[in-house]
């Protein structure tokens, strides 16, 4: 199955890349996958990676995407909590 690697909101690309880099403590988003691969002991190199199995590639992508989703959920929960504490989330009837 082929996947679309574009974000639903094209304008969010830069913010998502910055999030990816921040979560992996790297300067550039491109470096994040190499850091994750290294931490998982997966031999990912710059350029051609024909030796890489789909399973290993999935581990790298899953780790990157999973950490991003966790952070986005955590941020949303914090925002909801803050709104509830300030009363901004209450309905007016």
C-alpha positions in Angstrom: 0.0 0.0 0.0 1.4 3.4 -0.9 1.0 6.2 1.5 0.7 9.9 1.1 3.5 11.6 3.0 2.0 15.1 2.8 0.3 16.6 5.9 -3.5 17.2 5.6 -2.8 20.9 6.2 0.2 21.8 3.9 1.0 24.9 5.9 1.7 22.6 8.9 4.7 21.0 7.3 7.3 23.3 8.8 5.8 23.1 12.3 5.7 19.3 12.1 9.3 19.2 11.0 10.3 21.4 13.9 8.4 19.2 16.3 10.2 16.1 14.9 13.6 17.7 15.3 12.8 19.0 18.8 11.6 15.6 20.1 14.7 13.9 18.9 17.0 16.7 20.1 18.6 17.3 16.7 19.2 20.5 14.7 17.5 19.5 11.5 14.4 17.3 10.9 16.4 15.1 8.4 18.7 14.0 11.2 15.8 12.6 13.4 15.5 9.4 11.4 19.2 8.7 11.8 19.1 9.3 15.5 16.2 6.9 15.9 17.8 4.3 13.7 20.9 4.5 15.8 19.0 4.1 19.1 17.2 1.0 17.6 20.5 -0.4 16.3 19.2 -0.3 12.7 21.9 0.3 10.1 20.5 3.4 8.3 22.9 5.3 6.1 22.7 8.4 4.0 21.9 7.6 0.5 20.8 4.1 -0.7 19.5 1.8 2.0 18.5 -1.3 -0.2 19.6 -3.6 2.6 17.0 -2.1 5.0 14.0 -4.3 5.6 10.5 -3.0 5.6 10.2 -4.1 9.2 13.2 -2.0 10.2 12.0 1.0 8.2 8.6 0.7 9.9 10.3 0.7 13.3 12.1 3.9 12.5 8.9 5.6 11.2 6.8 4.3 14.0 9.1 5.7 16.6 9.2 9.1 14.9 5.5 9.3 14.3 4.5 7.8 17.6 6.6 10.3 19.6 5.1 13.2 17.5 1.5 11.9 18.1 2.1 11.5 21.9 3.5 15.1 22.1 0.5 16.5 20.1 -1.9 14.7 22.4 -0.1 15.9 25.5 -0.2 19.5 24.2 -3.9 19.3 23.4 -4.6 17.9 26.9 -2.7 20.7 28.5 -4.6 23.2 26.5 -7.9 21.7 27.5 -6.9 21.7 31.1 -5.8 25.3 30.9 -9.1 26.3 29.3 -11.1 24.5 32.0 -9.2 26.2 34.7 -9.8 29.6 33.2 -13.4 28.9 32.5 -13.1 29.4 28.7 -14.4 26.0 27.9 -17.8 26.5 29.6 -21.0 26.7 27.5 -23.3 29.6 27.8 -27.0 28.6 27.7 
